[in-house]
Amino acid sequence: MDKLEYLMKLNHSLSKMPEDERKNAVRYYEEYFTEAGPEQEQKIIEELGPPKKLAAKIMADFAIKDYDSSDISNKAKKGVSTIWMIIAAIFASPIALPIAIAVVAVVIVLVITVFIIFLTFFITSICITLGAVVFLVLSIWSLFQSIPTSVFFFGIALAAVGIGILLGVFSIWVTRISINGLVKFVRRVLSKEEVGKDEK
């Protein structure tokens, strides 16, 4: 395999990535080959490993970088695209199909678990915030009957708003950490599989 064939295969394996990112990745490795010179082509190809293995690593790295760089309001949408990028990276890697299916199954189970945890915290956060509204109404209503009771209900309303906000932020944080962990898990699985092949 020569440089041109390697880069074509790499480009094809990166087809799931956004076009600009794919072109930048291929251009980077094209420059890497050019700087090394034609006499070093085979050495670099051996160093980089199969194009599919390199593509899987590039896609996993891109997924986590893209997720980390997105703002909080965009995390949910980015989280879904990150998961799809992870699954695409698994199938783009040169591991055996049964192993790829097993890894994807594990990833899907973990994604469902993370989603359920996120949903639980999010719904709890909304319920507590709605409870705060009820206590605020009670606070206003009881203001005309008993000021200490009104202050008590107002305090509960403030505490509920604070807890609701904390739970909402916590659910976003847990989701972010979980997605980063999934990407790292996939990269580790791909690396271990490649090391196993090299030892054989």
Sequence and secondary structure as in RCSB ss.txt:
>XXXX:A:sequence
MDKLEYLMKLNHSLSKMPEDERKNAVRYYEEYFTEAGPEQEQKIIEELGPPKKLAAKIMADFAIKDYDSSDISNK
AKKGVSTIWMIIAAIFASPIALPIAIAVVAVVIVLVITVFIIFLTFFITSICITLGAVVFLVLSIWSLFQSIPTS
VFFFGIALAAVGIGILLGVFSIWVTRISINGLVKFVRRVLSKEEVGKDEK
>XXXX:A:secstr
  HHHHHHHHHHHTTTS HHHHHHHHHHHHHHHHHH GGGHHHHHHHH  HHHHHHHHHHHHHHHHHHHS GGGH
HHHHHHHHHHHHHHHHHSSS HHHHHHHHHHHHHHHHHHHHHHHHHHHHHHHHHHHHHHHHHHHHHHHTT HHHH
HHHHHHHHHHHHHHHHHHHHHHHHHHHHHHHHHHHHHHHHHHHHHHHHH 
